[in-house]
Amino acid sequence: MLTLKQINKAYGLGEARANVLNDINLNIKQGELIVILGPSGSGKTTLLNVIGGLEFDYKGKYFFKEEEINRMRESRLIEFRRKNIGFVYQGYNLLPSLTVEENIKLGYNLAWDKKDNYNIDELLELVGMKGYNKKYPFQLSGGEQQRVSIARAIAKKPNLLLADEPTGALDDKTSSKIMDLIKKLNDIGTTIVIVTHNNEIAKIADRLIKMNSGKIVDIVENK
Ligand SMILES: Nc1ncnc2c1ncn2[C@@H]1O[C@H](COP(=O)(O)OP(=O)(O)OP(=O)(O)O)[C@@H](O)[C@H]1O
């Protein structure tokens, strides 16, 4: 589905310039569940942002299906993201003044091709939040809010779901339920890349990408 070739990314100017990604080479296949592990500052989020089309100032080649993403200007990157990518973050990022249903509809409205969307009740059932349509985020636990944010991310059936520390703010029990949901989404065909510090999450991955100091230092296949 996607190929990264010799990706290099640096921040800062002059002597303060530091490499954040060093010669990253990676292939991700359709249907894979990939976990990126590594210490703080090792470049995990930056790599996820390259994959998600949020970065445009880097060296190297990035192919997603037939498209050469590294050559795209910002307007085309927006189109690429809308068409292909769903994002989930540690902080849920739900709008507090909107209901669960309205928050999820934002995911539909940002969709590129709206023909093949889930309907709202299907989605809520899929993420284990049936009947919560009219609730507001403040009425939900952290785990429930994360389910809603996952529903919003997958509403448009993205080709790729990216999650940055999706369980970072959750206790162990709630984290493991979110992991079950992510596993279920992968089982129905969603390609997923997760950045995390959580070793438990690593167990459900098809492949573990281990990073350190901006480099991929190991790739482990889980059989
Ligand atoms: N916009 C930016 N400007 C300057 N430096 C940045 C920027 N974004 C990230 N960095 C630096 O790049 C390095 C890698 O950051 P990144 O967020 O990718 O690491 P990470 O592995 O995701 O870390 P964490 O687990 O703490 O989130 C860090 O040293 C960080 O300070």
PDBQT file of the ligand as one rigid body, heavy atoms in Angstrom, charges set to zero:
ROOT
HETATM    1  N1  LIG A 301       7.955  21.055  14.950  1.00  0.00    +0.000 N 
HETATM    2  C1  LIG A 301       9.137  20.717  15.485  1.00  0.00    +0.000 A 
HETATM    3  N2  LIG A 301      10.152  21.614  15.539  1.00  0.00    +0.000 NA
HETATM    4  C2  LIG A 301      11.352  21.287  16.048  1.00  0.00    +0.000 A 
HETATM    5  N3  LIG A 301      11.655  20.064  16.541  1.00  0.00    +0.000 NA
HETATM    6  C3  LIG A 301      10.694  19.135  16.529  1.00  0.00    +0.000 A 
HETATM    7  C4  LIG A 301       9.383  19.403  16.004  1.00  0.00    +0.000 A 
HETATM    8  N4  LIG A 301       8.634  18.283  16.111  1.00  0.00    +0.000 NA
HETATM    9  C5  LIG A 301       9.439  17.356  16.688  1.00  0.00    +0.000 A 
HETATM   10  N5  LIG A 301      10.657  17.856  16.932  1.00  0.00    +0.000 N 
HETATM   11  C6  LIG A 301      11.789  17.118  17.525  1.00  0.00    +0.000 C 
HETATM   12  O1  LIG A 301      11.961  15.929  16.805  1.00  0.00    +0.000 OA
HETATM   13  C7  LIG A 301      12.333  14.855  17.660  1.00  0.00    +0.000 C 
HETATM   14  C8  LIG A 301      11.383  13.675  17.447  1.00  0.00    +0.000 C 
HETATM   15  O2  LIG A 301      10.079  14.028  17.858  1.00  0.00    +0.000 OA
HETATM   16  P1  LIG A 301       8.846  13.027  17.754  1.00  0.00    +0.000 P 
HETATM   17  O3  LIG A 301       7.665  13.742  18.316  1.00  0.00    +0.000 OA
HETATM   18  O4  LIG A 301       8.753  12.512  16.385  1.00  0.00    +0.000 OA
HETATM   19  O5  LIG A 301       9.321  11.860  18.733  1.00  0.00    +0.000 OA
HETATM   20  P2  LIG A 301       8.461  10.708  19.389  1.00  0.00    +0.000 P 
HETATM   21  O6  LIG A 301       9.288   9.486  19.260  1.00  0.00    +0.000 OA
HETATM   22  O7  LIG A 301       7.102  10.691  18.825  1.00  0.00    +0.000 OA
HETATM   23  O8  LIG A 301       8.429  11.188  20.896  1.00  0.00    +0.000 OA
HETATM   24  P3  LIG A 301       7.289  11.020  22.030  1.00  0.00    +0.000 P 
HETATM   25  O9  LIG A 301       7.205   9.554  22.295  1.00  0.00    +0.000 OA
HETATM   26  O10 LIG A 301       7.821  11.796  23.181  1.00  0.00    +0.000 OA
HETATM   27  O11 LIG A 301       6.027  11.594  21.452  1.00  0.00    +0.000 OA
HETATM   28  C9  LIG A 301      12.302  15.408  19.066  1.00  0.00    +0.000 C 
HETATM   29  O12 LIG A 301      13.632  15.680  19.459  1.00  0.00    +0.000 OA
HETATM   30  C10 LIG A 301      11.506  16.685  18.936  1.00  0.00    +0.000 C 
HETATM   31  O13 LIG A 301      11.934  17.633  19.884  1.00  0.00    +0.000 OA
ENDROOT
TORSDOF 0
